[in-house]
Amino acid sequence: MRRKRIGAGAALVTGALAVTGLAFAPAALAVAPGSATITADCGSFGGGEATLTATQDGTTATITVNSSAITAPIALGEDSISSTLTLVKASGGTTSFTGTENPAMAAGDPVQVGPLSGTVASGDSLEAFGGSLQMTVLGITITCTATGPQSPGPFVFD
């Protein structure tokens, strides 16, 4: 009988510890919204609608830029575009996301860069309008700027 009580007691303690562990487990961090749309002007290289997709892991965030309206002027190899996306902080200042990741693109293909990496703090609210995307391709720098606020709104990081 004593063994059954010890076994049942141990099971209760183990279950209580498991539930407590779940209660104190860190919550997954998230950025909201997960994606936003902008209209970009890239000067003589064109312009149009682009989608920014954001993710967050702790203080590290990534943003990928996709645009079917902005196309590659020539065939480009994988990871051949050096990019810096600068977003404006609601609290003042800017945050930059950088990287050299892109898929291979044929001339006329939609432009995609990223994921571009940057550092964020909890509560950061970042907006593309007022910032820029600079892409350097074969020594030529292309600068794109948003012509208005992103929709549905700024990225807010946990």
N, C-alpha and C positions, 0 to 999 in steps of 0.2 A: 504494500500500500504506500509506503514511504517513497519508493521509486517513482510511482505514478505521480505523486505530488511534486516531486523535484522536476520530473519531466514536464509536467503541465506548467509549473512555475517558470521553468526555463523557456518554454515556448511562448508564454505570455510576455516575458521580458524581451525576448528576441523580436517579437511582433511589435512591441511598444517602441523599441529602438529603431526598427525599420520605418515605422510611421513618423517618428521624430526626425529621422534622417531625410525623409521626403519633405517634411514641412520646412526644414532649413536648407534644402538644396537650392542653389542659386537659380534664379529664373533666367530663361533664355532672353538674350538681349535682342531688341528689334528696332528697326528704323521704320518710321511711318511718314509718308506712304512708301511702299516698296519700290514704286516707279513713278516717274513724273514725265510730262511732255513739255517740250519747249519748241519755239520757233527760233531757228538760228540763222544769222547772217554771216556768211564766210567770205564776204567781199567778192572778188572776181572768181572765186572757186564755187560760188553758188550759195545755196541756203535752202531752208525748209524745215519741216518738222523732224525732231529727234526725240528719242526716248532715253531717259537716264534711269538705270536700274541700280538701286543701292542695297548693300548688305552690311551687317555689322557683326563683329566678333570682339567683344570687350571694347577696347579703345581703338581697335583697327576697323576701318570701314573700307569698302570697295565700291566703285561706281563704274558701270559699263555704259558706254554711249553707242546707240544704234540709230542710224538714219537711212531711210530708204530714199529721202529727197536729196541727200548729199552723197555724191558718188565718187568713187576712186577715179582720178583723171588718167591713170595708167595702171598697169598690172603691178601689184605690190606683194612682196613676200611676207610670210608669217613673221610677226614680231619685228617689223621694219619701221614702224611709226613710233616716234618718241612723243608722248603726249603728257600735257599738264592741264588738268581741269581745275580752275579756280572758282570756288563758290563763296558767296558773301554770307558772313555770319550776321544773324539778326542783332546780336549783342555788339557788333562792330568788328571790323577786321575781315580777314579771309582765311579760308582753309584750302590747301592744294592737295590734289590727288594726282599721282604721277605713275607712269609705267611705260613699258614698251611692248605691251601685248596687243596683238591684233591677229585675226585670221588672214590667210592669204586671200587676196582679192584680185579679180580680173578687172581690166578697165571697164568702167561703167557699173561695177558692183556697188551695192550700198555700203557705206562706210561703217565700220564697227571698230571701236577701240576699247580696251579694258579686258579684264578688270583693272582699274587704276586704284592704287592704294593710298590711303591717307589716315591721319590720326584724328579722332573725335573725342569729345568729352560728353558726359551725360548731360542731356538738355540742349546740346548744340542744335540750332535751327539754321539750316544752310539752304541758300537759294541761288539758282544759276543766273538770274537777272542781275546785271551789274558785274558779273564775273566773266570768265572766258574759257574757251578750250583752245589751246595751242597744240598743233600737231606739226612735227617736223618730219618731212618726207624727202629723202635724197638731198638734204641740206636746205630745202625750202620750207619756211615756216608759214603755216596757214593758221590764221586766227579767226575763230568763230565766236560770236557774241549772241546772247539771247535778246530778242527784240521785245520781250515782255516777261512778266512773271511766269514761273513754271506752274503747270496745272497737274494735280489738284492743289498744290501748295508746296511750301518748303519741306525739305527732309528734316525730321526731328529725331534725334538719336537718343536711345535709352542711356 
